[in-house]
């Protein structure tokens, strides 16, 4: 068995790390936990939340629906429960498009400097 040298690989992320990933407050993540039953990070005995990669995908989907696309909480919950696969695909596509937009904007700035 080969040694995994990927230092960025983490099993769990803290609530503050996840909040920074999505530029939201920790209290908003805790609120989403109460509103979306599919979002349930592991908690330690000391009540410290530990988000797995699967939890982060759920947060990404919720963020995409509520913050990016402007859905109300109830509508986002309904979409996530009825068709989670399509919602995940859409969130991934939107994230890819945002990344491409940022790259194109940076390229335009570089061309303008020439």
N, C-alpha and C positions, 0 to 999 in steps of 0.2 A: 504494500500500500504506500502510495506516494504522499509526502508531506505537503499539505496545502500551504503555500507561501503567500496567499492573498491576505494581507493585513487588514483590508477594509471589510472583511467578512465578519458580520456580527449576527448573533442569534437573536438578540433582543435590543431594543432601543428604548431610552427613557422618554417620558412624555415631553420633556424639554427639547430633546433632539428631534422628535417628530414635529413639534410645534415650529421649530426653526426650519425644518424641511419644507413646510407648507406656508410659512410666514403667517401663522395664526397663533392665538393665545392658547395657553394650556387649559384655561377654563372653557374655551370653545370645544376643545377635544373632549373634555369631561362631559360637557353638555351633549355632544354628539353621541357619546356612549349611552346616555339615557334615552335618546331619541331613536337610535338605530340599533336594534337588537343584534345585528350581525357584527357590530363592532364591540368586541369584548376582550381587551388585552388581558394578559395574565397579570395577576397581582401577587406580590409576595406577602409574607406574614405581616410585614410592616406597612401594608397597603401601598406599596410602590408599584406603579404600572410598568409593565414590560411589554412593548409592542414588538410583535414578530413581523416578518416580511408580509405574511398574509394580512395582518392587521393594517399594515401600511398601505397595502393595495386597497383595502376597504376605505381607509381615510382618503386615499387618492380619488377613489370613485365618488365619495361624498363631497369632497372639495370640488371636483369637476362639476358635479350637478348643482351644488348650492352656490358656490362662489363664482365659478366661471360661467355657467349657463343660466344662473339666476332662478333655479327651482326653489319653491317653498319646501320646508322640511317634510311636510306630509307627502308632497308629490315626489320628492327624492326618495323617501322611504318606500313608496309604492313602486317606483321604477326599480329600485334595488332588489326588492323582494320578488317582483314579477320576472325580471330579465337581467340577472346579475352579469351574465357573460357578455351581453351586448353592451352593457354599461361600462364594463371593464375595457372592452375593445375601444369604445368611444373615448374613454379617458386616456388611454394609451395613444390614440391617434392625435388627440388634442395636445397632449404633452409633446409629442414628436413635432407637430406643427409649430408649437411655441419655440422649441429649440431651433428649428430651421429658421424661423423669423429672427431670432436673436443672432444667429450666425450671419444671415443676410444683412441685417442692420450693421453688424460689425464690419462685414466686407465693404459695405457702402461707405462707411466712415473711413476705412483705409483707402479706398479709391478716391474719395474726396480730398484726402491729404496729398495725393500725388499731383 
